[in-house]
Amino acid sequence: MSSFASHILPALDSFGIWSYWIVGLAAFLEGWWVTGVMAPGTLVVDAGGALVRLGHLDFFDLTWFVAIGAMLGGEASWHSGRWLGARIRLPQNRAFFRAEELIRRHGPLALVIGRFLGPVASLAALAAALSGMDRRRFVIWNIISGIVYALVHVAIGYLVGDVLARLTPYLPRLIPPLGLLAAVILVTWAITRQARRGAPLLRATLTALRQRVATWPPVVRFGMAHPRTANFIADRLDPGHGGGLLATGIAILLIYLIALLVDGTLDLALVPATGELDQRVSNLAHAYWSPLGLEVAAWVTQLGRVPVAALVAVGTVTGLALFGRRAAAFGLAGAVLGNSLTVTLLKLAFGRERPELAYFLETSNSFPSGHAAISVALYGSLALMLWRERLIGPTTAIVGGVGLAIGIGLTRIYLIEHYLSDVLNGWIVGTIWMVIGLAIAEGVRRRGPAVGTARHVTGIAVMIACFGAAGWVAVHHRPSPAERSLEPPAAIADLPAAIGTDRLPLEVVTLGGDALPPVSAVSAGLSVAQIADRLIANGWLRVPAPDVVSVVAALRQDLTGHPNAGATAPAGFRASRPADATLHAPGQNTVLRLWEAGQDATAAPIVAWAVAPEVRSRTWSAEAATTAALAPFPGPRDRLSPAPSAGTSDRSGAAGPLILLKSDIATPPGAGHE
């Protein structure tokens, strides 16, 4: 599934039962030749199928919605083709010629074949209408094609969702930035390319449709009765009017983005799971720190620092103005200034503290991320303005704008300077002001000449000076890593009483918050490293870190149901921390996760143990797996039955009582059993 479709998934899920209608509408837009040249309807249908696999939608209900939407799209293509065919210049491109050839060679069967041929999907019904196909035959085969299209694409989405459901737990959410960037750029470029090809046809069709509607008797009577309202509506839908179709689209997009921002802030304030996910992502990022990764992230994140971004903004705005690009200069200035004010006010309003593990010591509040916001409001807006001024192409604009925004935002998560929700909402704030900046630029463009007197030499000099100063600041004023003293492990004097409480919680979850089998043993006496070394000496293996090979092995393991020694394991979190060590026992279908949990009254390390099956098995037992893991460790053992922790109902997945082990560090590996 494309990155674009993966972004559709959470959006569709948030609409609940309305998701059926939205997916059905997408199928309609894909099937109507007027909108099919631009709307990514099939991606939405595939995303709906993935939601079926994830349990959020029903397969047959969604199939009927998609089928009906596809049928209505075909009907719209038929009638609009008959209605507008003599009034506008129909598409004269390769896709339309291919649709005509399909109709000539296969007759009504072409309606079914065309549904799966990309751009031909919406043009096959149009070609059938213009070819003089019998109305009754068209209706029958349009129904058949809609049902086949729905069954096939919902099934494709289901299968892709199944692969994603199996694959996602083995990957950290901080997926490789280059892979994410490549996917976003590729899909966005494809949609932009399709939109550019279909834009002339869409404009011609909308103009003809608007003229036809304007002469429709009910509309004429409404205009005579309510002239001001009719003129207002006509102006809002007029592509050539200053506050027309573009302004209407911008207003709708702003409303949507503001709603997203409000939803994100409410989640942060009212939904505890949001903060818990933030903590897990931060701790996971900390586990993936490396000297090279920190060095690269520290350099990239400099692009969003206030002095660097301010100098870049001054240089670009002044340069655009001196080059005579007044509209772009005003739009970019409005986006940057408005974004800065909004971020400052939101930081003051929420007052969220920075993550404790932040690589750099920064004093401003955390929500929202100013770096993420300026990455879109400045660099994204600059790419957009340069494209609108026809100084760069759409691909360059997408690569530059999207790449910088994603890159800067991910560095804030990797360096743990912000939580995940800070960055996501920062991107939304920046996007809001990028859209407002576009509106400002278009307003200036409409009211006067967008290009004024050019002063190229002065403009180049100003930009060189500002960009040079920004580079000097970025190189010579890098913040130093925060110096933090290691905090001693939490002291737990009464270990049995602490088990199952907030001092030693037992719940284990995935990164997304799904429950894993909880802690089934707690030991005192050996550290995680010592336990791991002894287990390895007894035949256990460390679980490979997530990479291409280990993730593919994990996916193969999940699909076949047979454990694979080279497979990685999903990240498990206890108290929002990833496991300090993860091992598995070949032939035992068991993954063991270990966490340092503090120290007892004698300063001996306390370690929490949690076992889980590598693959689903009815015969796997948590109690038996725990006993096997503890076999190389002699020492007195107590069996406890701790009460459920606050906010939990039970210890789901842990068969039998919890084992408390006190192991002697001097005991040789492999000596003794329970």
C-alpha positions, 0 to 999 in steps of 0.5 A, a space after each residue: 500500500 502506498 504512503 498516501 493510502 497509509 495516511 488515509 487509514 487513520 483518517 477513515 478510521 476516525 469517521 466511524 460509520 461515515 467511513 462507508 459513505 466516504 469510501 463509497 463516494 471515493 468509488 463514485 469519484 473514481 468512476 466519473 470521468 470528470 473527477 476520475 482523472 484526478 481523484 485517487 478513489 481506488 487508493 481510498 477503496 484499498 485503504 477501506 479494505 485494509 480497515 476491514 482486515 483491522 476489524 474497523 469495517 465490515 467486508 460485505 457492507 463496505 463492498 456494497 457501498 463501493 459497488 453502488 458508488 462505482 455504478 453511480 460513477 459509471 452512470 454519471 459518466 454515461 449521462 454527462 457524456 451524452 449531455 456534454 459530448 456536443 458542448 465541450 472538447 472531449 479528452 483527446 489523449 492516450 487513455 481515452 483512445 485506449 478506452 475507445 479501442 476497448 469498447 470496439 474490441 470487447 463491447 460491454 465487457 470493456 466496462 469490466 476490464 476498464 475498471 482495472 486499467 488506471 486512467 481508463 477506469 472512468 473513461 470506459 463508460 464515457 466511450 461507451 456512451 459516445 459509441 452508441 451502446 444500447 442503454 440496457 446493455 450498458 446498465 447491466 454491464 455497469 452493474 456487473 463491473 461495479 460489483 467486480 470492482 468492489 469485490 476485487 479492490 476491497 479484497 486487495 485492501 484486505 490482503 494488504 492490510 493483513 500483511 501490514 497487520 503482521 509486519 507493523 509490530 516488528 517495525 519501529 514507528 520511526 521508520 527509515 526517513 529516506 524510505 518514508 520520504 521516497 514513498 511520499 514523494 513518489 505518490 505525491 508526484 504521481 497524483 500531481 502528474 495525474 492532476 496536471 493532465 486532467 486539469 484542462 479537461 476538468 476546467 472545461 467540464 466545470 465551465 460547461 456544467 456551470 453554464 448549463 446549470 445557470 440556464 436551468 429554470 429552477 436556478 433562474 427562478 432562485 436567482 430572480 428571487 434571491 439575487 444577492 445569494 445567487 451572485 455570492 454562490 456563483 462568485 464562490 464557484 467561479 474559477 476566474 473570480 478573485 474570491 472564487 473556486 480557489 478561495 473556496 477550496 482554500 477555505 475548506 482546506 483551512 477548516 479541515 486543518 483547524 479541525 485536525 489541530 483542535 482534535 489533536 489538542 483535545 487528544 493531548 488534553 483528554 486522552 491519556 493514551 496519547 501521552 502514553 504513546 508519546 512516552 513509548 515513542 520517546 523511549 524507543 527513539 532513545 534505544 536507537 540512538 547512535 553516534 552517527 545518527 545523533 550527529 546527522 540529526 543534530 545538523 539537520 535540526 539546525 535548519 529549524 532553529 529560530 536564528 537560522 530559520 529567521 535569517 533564511 526567511 529574511 533572505 528569501 522574502 527580501 530576495 523575492 521582493 527585490 526580484 519583483 515577485 511581490 505576491 510570493 514575498 507577501 505570501 511567504 512573509 505572512 506564513 512565517 510571521 503567522 506561524 511564529 505567533 501561533 506557535 508562541 501562543 500555543 506553547 504558552 497556553 499548553 505549557 507542556 514540559 520537554 521530554 526528560 531524555 532530550 539530547 539538547 537542553 532547551 527551555 521553551 515549552 514542548 507543544 507544538 514543535 516549533 521546528 516542525 511548524 517552521 519546516 512547513 511554514 517556511 520551507 514548504 511555503 517557499 517551495 510552494 511559492 517558487 512553484 507558483 512563480 514557475 521558477 521550479 517544477 512540481 517534482 522539485 517543489 515536492 522533493 524540497 518541501 516535503 523532504 525538509 518538513 519530514 526530515 526536520 520533524 523526524 530529527 525532533 523525535 529522534 533527538 527526543 526534543 519533542 514528543 510525537 504529538 508535538 511534531 504532528 501538531 506542529 506540522 498541522 500548524 505549519 500547514 495551516 499557515 502555508 495555506 494562508 500564505 498561499 491565499 495571501 499570495 493569490 490575493 496580491 496576485 489578483 489585485 495588482 501585478 504580481 511581478 514588480 520592478 526587479 533589482 537582481 544584483 541587490 536581491 542576490 547580495 541580500 540572499 547571499 548575506 542572509 544565507 551566509 549568516 544562517 550557515 555561520 550560525 548553524 555551524 558555530 552556534 550548535 547547542 551542546 548535548 545536555 549533561 545529565 547524571 545517571 539517576 540511581 535505580 529506584 529502591 524497593 525495600 518491600 519487593 513482594 508488596 511493590 509487585 503489581 503497583 505503580 512502583 513495579 507495574 506488570 503490564 506489557 504493551 506494544 508501541 501502539 498500546 496493544 496488550 502483550 502477556 504481562 510480567 510473569 517473573 521478577 528476580 533480585 540478584 542478577 542484572 539484565 546483562 548477567 541474566 542474558 549472558 547466562 541464558 545465551 550460555 544455555 542455548 538462548 539467542 538474542 533477538 535480531 534488531 529490526 532490519 530488512 532481513 530480520 523483518 522479512 524473516 519475522 513476516 515469514 514466521 508469522 505467515 507460516 506459523 513456524 519460529 525462525 531464528 533470524 526473525 526480529 520481535 515486536 517491541 514490548 514496553 513496560 512502564 513506557 520503556 522498551 525491553 533492555 534485552 530480548 531473547 528467544 529460545 530456539 525450538 521453544 516458541 518463546 520470546 523473553 523480554 527483560 527490564 531493569 526495574 530497580 534494586 532491593 534493600 540490599 542494592 541487588 538489581 531487580 529485573 522484570 521478566 515477560 514471556 510471549 509466544 513467537 507464533 500463535 499456538 494453542 499449546 503455548 503456556 506462559 507458566 511453562 515458558 517462564 519455568 523454562 526461562 528460569 531453569 538455569 537460575 537456582 535460588 529460592 522462589 516464591 509464587 505470588 498472586 499480585 492484585 491487578 494494577 490501577 487501570 487494569 482489569 486482570 493479568 491477561 495472558 499470564 497463566 499461573 501465579 507470578 514467580 519471585 526469584 532470588 538468584 545468587 550472582 556467584 552461581 555458575 551458569 546451568 547449575 541447578 533447577 527449581 
